[in-house]
């Protein structure tokens, strides 16, 4: 059966990602039978300029969900096994990309070796996606398993106020993310210099060059920090964060008058306190074995989602070195290389002509779809447009000029501020302290802007999405699942965010 024989539905919208990532994602859908002995997922990605949509055969998604759910019900450790499996695989994958790409002199590699590394990267990265996407297959939308059962159990046992407290505790990540490890390391570095005379004022008001000249020891240590953690917010295509970006993090702390000693202590103690609170709640709730599994899984699942993406960010960061070498040899930009099917790269590195028009068309408009024979179809140009016309109901909603939008509270609070729409890293410069950050769905690549926000609001996402997790870490109001907010609101609009009730009012 080919992609043409499925019933396609748009499941979620997202920000843009390059063709190579979308191709790899479609490859991941062909590996579920191999890795889990369940039906392969039929899912693809459709990109139209800066807009991206995940598309699926919803019936097959349900079959995959049911098969995974049965495995979890038969073995209450099965979900944890998947998480542990993806973590182990991701670490080994990172070691492979570091050794074979990042630490290698790629200029000396033969064309054949470059192609071989490229193909192996696709295979390994797609396997990590297969393991990672198993979590949303089990816990997404109408098929929610962990989050749905967590909500059901807690609401059956607790008052509304107690429920909110317990839900937050049980959906706290079980372990630190790499981003949290970065924050701890940065705070430890800052605290070595925090009492230096004039340091605070200079960091906030001096240029990067001036800071380097006045505080060379601090600057050298910060550069080492950048070398270690600059990739953390890379996601699929970067760019990696620079010394200037981390200075921005420091300025964020200082402008908010955060007690940096207290902040560091709170972060280090938070995991201990969370685990203590979980034990107290479990003692009070007295769950049966099934619900105990759900309570224990929630935090681990919330940790596993961003952790898997962290592992992939590092591998994509390493991979850029190989992509840049391909671009150098073929005299193409990095964006063009990322829009090339592997077959075209192979042809180009052999010295044959490549179709620049095809590359540019793919970059602007493409669809990646898995086939049941484990191949992936790449559609662009007329073929892509025909597929959309015949298979996808792209509804251009006539959104009414409403003044109130309803979503779900991810972190409580009530603030008023100016809206800034930010989906991509290059849009972060317009973000100012106290703005309301509006996004289709946030990602680690825009964390620098999120740290400046008085509140975060998103079209997509549930109570365990990236925006929800980060807003809890930052302790700022957040409303997710607004669906139409980016269609109604624009830069400069003034809104009231009543996250307590999940309501956004345009003023």
Beta strands, then each sheet from edge to edge (+ up, - down):
strand 1: 9-14
strand 2: 43-48
strand 3: 51-56
strand 4: 365-370
strand 5: 376-380
strand 6: 404-406
strand 7: 408-411
strand 8: 414-421
strand 9: 436-439
strand 10: 455-458
strand 11: 477-480
strand 12: 494-498
strand 13: 503-506
sheet 1: 1+ 3- 2+ 4- 5+
sheet 2: 6+ 13- 12+ 8- 9- 10- 11- 7+
end
